[in-house]
């Protein structure tokens, strides 16, 4: 199957069945989303959503965060992965937002990446979700699912390479949505260790299913029971 056909199947299915996907992080404004995305690095959205209400009640604006020290922030995020580093990042992020951006979250990837704790993935999430720009944030879910579906080649071995490949082939207007489609599919169906292929509606054109799952040998139950090496008692 040609790549263009795979992308057509991908966009056709998700635009039909999930036309308006959204991030699962809870937020009310760009500042709150930025804080949540920084906290979400190597952590689940569910855990972040449990932490942010109290954190943002204490530090509701960049000015409040700018006045805080990492020690002030740490107790609110102690259950998050890497809380010491993230407390430092949030304190520095608050100061920079207050001092250099007048308390506003920047709208460009370049400016966002100047903020402590903000890498390219986080910056792409912000410009995509907040500013609806055609940016593709590549996390572990996007990286895994795009390879399994055959949307990107095996030679795309870095997040940036995957990002460029996806942006090149997905219609610009759908890129912000495609980011969520890939994440949610990877989070709930195409999971890392045991993908739920039996429940997946994409197996008809999925490269992983065609090359791996469909070729797995099914051993008859009687053969297993008769095998002298069987551990079944």
N, C-alpha and C positions, 0 to 999 in steps of 0.2 A: 504494500500500500504506500502510495506517495505521501510525502509530508503534508502537502497542501490538503489532501483528503483527510488526513488525521485531524488537522486543525479545523477543518470544516465540520467534522463529526463532533469535535470538542465544543466549538462555539454553538453549534445547532442544539446539542443536547442541553447545555447549561442555560442558554438564553430562553429555551422553552420551559425547563423545569425549575430553574432558580434565577429568574430574571433580575431580582434585586437582592443580591447577597450583601451581607454586612459583617463588619468585624464583630467578634464576640467580646471584645474589651468594652467595658462600660466607661462612658465619658460624656461630658456635657459641653465641652469646648475644646479648642485646639491644645491649650495648655494641659488639660487633664489627659487628653489622648497621648501627648508627648510623654508625660510622666508614666503613664501606663505602659507604653511601648518600651521605654527604657527598662522598666521593671520586668517586662515579659521575656527578656533575653534569657534563654535556657530555663524558662519557667512557664508553667501553664497559664493560660488566660483565666481559668477558673480561680487559681490561687491569687493572681493579681487582683481580680475583681473582689476578693475577700479583703484585701489589704487597702485598696485605694480609698474607700469611703472615709475611714478614720484619718488616713494620711492627708487627703485633700481637705478635710474639714479643718485640720490643724494648719495646713499650708494652702489656702484656697487660691492664691495668686502667685505669679513669679516673684513679686516683691516679698511675700511672706517666706517663700523658699529661699530667696536671696539672703534673708536675715538669719537663716538657720545654719547650724553647723552639722557636720555629718553625725555627731553624737546626738543632736536633737532629732534627726531623721531616723536613725537606726532602729529605735524601739518600735516604730510603726511598720518597718519592713523586715523585721528579724526572721520571719518565716519564708521570705523570698530567697531564691538562690543568690549567692554572693552578695549578702546584704551590706557588708562593709564597703565594697567597691561601689555598689549602687548608691549608697548613702553619700559617698564622696561625689559621685557623678551628679546626683540631684542637687546637691548644694552648689556645685560649680555651675550647673545648668541654670539654676535660678539666678545666680549673680550675673551671668552673661546675658540672659534674657532681659533682666532689669537694667543693666548698664549699657548694653550695646544695641538692644532691639526694642527699647521702650516698652518692655513687658509683652511684646507681641511675638508669636511663634513665626519664624521665618517661613517664606513660601518657596524657597529654592533649596535644592539638594546641597549645593555648595555651602550655603550659609548654615543650614541645619547641621552639616557635618563638622562645623566648627564647635558645636556645643559638646560639652563633656558627656561621654556615654552614648553619643549618637554616631553610629556608623552608617554605611550606605543603606543597609536594609531598613533601619529605623527611619532614615530620611525619606526613603521611597514610600514607606507606609504613610508618613505624615502628608507628603504632597499628593499622594493618591487619594487617601480617605478625606482629608480636610479640603484640599484644593482641587480635587478631581483631575489631577494631571495624569498623563499616560505613563506612569512609573510602575515598574514591576519589582516588588520586594521579594527576594528569594530567601526563604527560610528552609529548614530541613524538609518540611512538607512539600513545598513547591519544588525543591530540588529533586526529591524522590519521585513524586508523582509525574512530573514532566518527563523524567527519564523512562519510567515504567510505561507510560502511555505512548512513548516514541515521539514525543513532541520535540525533543532535543536529542542530539547525537551523543554517543558515549564519549566522544572527544570533548564534550562540554563538561569539564571536570571541576570548574569553580563556579561559585554563585554568580559572579559577573558574566561569565560565558553563558550560563543558563539565562540570565536576565536579558542579555543582548539577543539571544536566539528567540526567546518568547516575544520580546518587543518587536522583533523583525517580522514575525508571522501573524501575530494577533492584531486585528483591526484596532486602531488607536482608541476608538470610542469604547472598546470593550476591555482594554487593559486593566483599568481599576477594578472591574468586576472579576476578570480572570484571575487576578491575584487571590481573591477570596474563594473563588471556585476551587482552585488548586489546593489551598490551605484546608478548606472544609472537607474536601474529598479525601485528602491525606489524613486528616484528623479522625474521620469517622468510618471510612471505607477502606481506602488504600493505606492501611496502617503499616508501620515499618516491619514488624516481625512476622505477622500472619495476616497478610491482606485478605479482606473478606470478598474474595473473587466470586463466591457463590451468590453474593448479594449485589454485586456490582453490575450496573446496566451498561458499562462501557467495554465489556469483555469481547464484544464482536469485532472491535478494532484495536484493542489494547495490545501493544507489542509484548509486554511482559507475560500476559496471559497466553498469547500465541506461542511464544518461544520457550516459556518455562512451565506454566501451570498445565496447559493442555497436553504437554508431552510427559508429564509425570506418570510413571507406571503405577497402575492400580493393581495391587496384589489381591487375588481372590481370597476370601476368608478361609475356605477349605485348605488352600495351599499353606496359609500361615499356620493353621492348626496342625497340619501334618508335618511341618518342618521340624527336623530334629533340633534345630537351633532356636526354636521359638521359646520365648519366656512365658508364653501363655499357659496357665495351669488350669 
